[in-house]
Amino acid sequence: MSDIFEDNKPRNRLWDKIKKDPTPVIGIAGLVGVVGYSLFHFTKRDKDLKPSVYVIQTRVFAQGMVVGALTLGLIYHMYQTFREPKLIAQLPPTISVIEPKNIERNKKE
């Protein structure tokens, strides 16, 4: 009877979601890394650099981490989709392109 409740624990559900899609974990790790790096090196920054400029540079770096995480997630999902042949069979058929010379020939007929 304890097995029924083991599967429904929040920790197990969170772990299953992480296994299914690791992109949010990568994004959160990037956020923690950028904020930690920023706080650690705030006192070691160049004294000519205003704090507002330092915060703006940190924000831009954090946004770059978000774009990187999204890109990695996209690549991961594309890899998962095209890795399995059964999923490729489910994709819609491609549309064939008619070349201009074929159009002219079809008009003459």
N, C-alpha and C positions, 0 to 999 in steps of 0.2 A: 504494500500500500504506500510505502514511502517513495517508491519509484514514480508514482503518479504526480506527487507534489514536487519531486526533484526537477522535473522537466519544466515546471511552471514558475520557478524562482526567477526573480528579476535579473540576477547575475547570469543565469543560463540564457535568458532571452537576449540580454545585451551581447553576450558572447556569440550567439547565433547571428545576430545582426551584424556584428563586426566581421564574422567569417563570410557573410553574404556580400557585404559591401565595405571594404576597408577605407574608402575615400574620406569619410568624416574623421576617422582616427588620424589619418595623415594630415588633414587640415588642422585638427586640434593640436597635434604635435608640432606642426609648423608655427602655429600661433604662440604656443608656450615657448618655443625656441626663440622666436623673434622678440617677444616681450622680455624673456630672461636675458638675452644678449643685450637688449637695449638698456635695461635697468643696470646690468653689471658694468657696462661700458659708458654709462652716462657721466660719471665723474672723470673718466679718462679721455673724454672728447677734447677736441681742440678748443681752447679758451676763446678764440675768435668766433666760434660757431655759436649762434644764439640757440637757446633751448627750443624755441619754436621751430627753427629750421631742423634741429635734430629730431624733433617729434615728427615733422613732416617726412623726413627721410626714413624714419622708422615705419611710418604708415605706408609709404610707397614700397618698402621692402616686404611688409606684411601682405600687401595686396599682391605682390609678386609671388609670395608663397601660396596665396589662394589660387591664383591662376595656374601655378605649377601643380598644385594638388588636383585641380579640375582637369588639367591636361593628363596627368598620370591616371586619374580615374577614367577618363575617356579612353585612353590607350588600353587600360586593363579590361574595360568592358568590351572594346572591339576585339581584343585578343580572346576573351571568353566566348564571344559570339562566333567568331570565325574559326575557333579551334575545333569545335565539334561539328562534324559533317552533317549531322541530322538537323542542326540549326540552319545551315546553309540551304538545305533542301526546302526549308520553310520560308525562305526569303522570296519576295515576289520576282517573277521573271523580268529580265531587263528588256527595255524597249529597243528594237533595232532601228538604226538610223538609215533613212533612205538617202542615197547619194544623189546629187543633182543630175548626173547623167542618166540615172534610172527614171527620174521624173520626166525628163524630156522624151525618153523613149516611150514612156507610158502615155504621154500626150499624143504621140504620133499614132499609137495603136488605137 
